[in-house]
Amino acid sequence: MPSSKRTALTALGATAVATVTTLLPSAQPNATAAHHPTAHARPIPASAGHLHRVDATAPSSTADCQAQSGTDCYGPLHYRTAYNLQPLYDAGIDGTGRTIVIVDSFGSPTVQHDLEAFDRQYGLPDTQVEVVKWGNVPAFDPTNKEHTAWAGETTLDVEYAHAVAPGAHILLVETGTSENEGTSGFPEMMDAIKDLAAKGRGDVISFSLGATEDTFAEEAGRAGDYHLLQNLRYGLQAAAAQNTTVLAASGDNGATDKMLDGKTYYQQREVGWPASDPLVTAVGGTRMYLDDSGTRLSPDEVWNDGNGGATGGGISRVFARPDYQAGVAATTGANRGIPDLSMSASPQGGAWIYSSYDPAHTGWEVIGGTSQATPMLAGVTALADQAAGTRLGALGPRLYPLAQGQDADHPHGILDVTSGDNSAHGVTGYSAGPGYNLATGWGTIDAYQFVKSLSGRADL
């Protein structure tokens, strides 16, 4: 989850204004999933980025980050090389004509200005962020840690979806209730997604958030009672009916996650929703090792910084194994396993972002988490949609046959991650290895080959 502490840095410009639309949940027929936030719930995102403090007025080189803090730091140009994105851009595949929907509580009041500063730094084309305020979104208060946590999450999501798919339209949904654990802010989020689906808006939806499955049972007051979760699936079902791809972060607490109070860890294996939903592609995290040009110095590993953060992964208690996972039943058993794919997430090799939503702490910092990996994969999916000339919809039914059919003569851009595990917070996790596993899914990607295969465009 994001740190609420921000490093005081130098501002790069004045605040700009994004395109804003306000929609009222009370006007929507499905805004009826009433919820009553638990009094002891902690108001912070359940799955969100981890801030690594780096004092900088501008992004510095990886070598300088190593010298200053003993960690790595990367930007869009590193990822362009590491994930082999440039051949797609050279072929005109940059996400043009596609819309990425990003969902966050509260959002950020400076998201447009911050994206423009980010773009100037990295030579990216600007885009106008469309902001949809769902319901009564409170005025931003930089002294409110809940607001700043979500503003940091929003900044990361928007900047890295755009970094990967610079031609795609970004539609940011800001809701007025924080999603913590249990139902919390999900009714508003699902209402918004259902409304957008009815209007045909959005090719890819990115959720850098989640709630532990068992917190829904805690909230219901009975072990194994997940009806509160099941009652929230209507937004995902509406998106699926429109053939919209939905991605969600697998979480940042390893093979376990937090209880309803938002601070105590379950001492058993847990996964989060919506990542665990069969309608969703679950995105895990890796630790990358890159030089200043973005070339890999060694293979990716499972992201695991110990109790400081580790990629989520494991087996759902709620959902049965979907048909597309039949070929990995020996790993998942009878239930849904996550994640499906992974991208960069470790703050020890994190991503530069620019933010100015807190006037007292403005500038550049390094951040990570599966909250980074998810919008990046959303960008890759937008590229694949553009290449295919249509929405690809749920990725699972396409991804698993691709991965299972890959061999030396038929590369599909899916790369094994074979080192590391996601044990954390006293709970033994799962180890990586060749093929599918519950730490990184099928592993990570070569985006050029992956987009070609996913879209069926061998001519690229």
Disulfide bonds with the S-S distance in Angstrom:
Cys65-Cys73 1.75
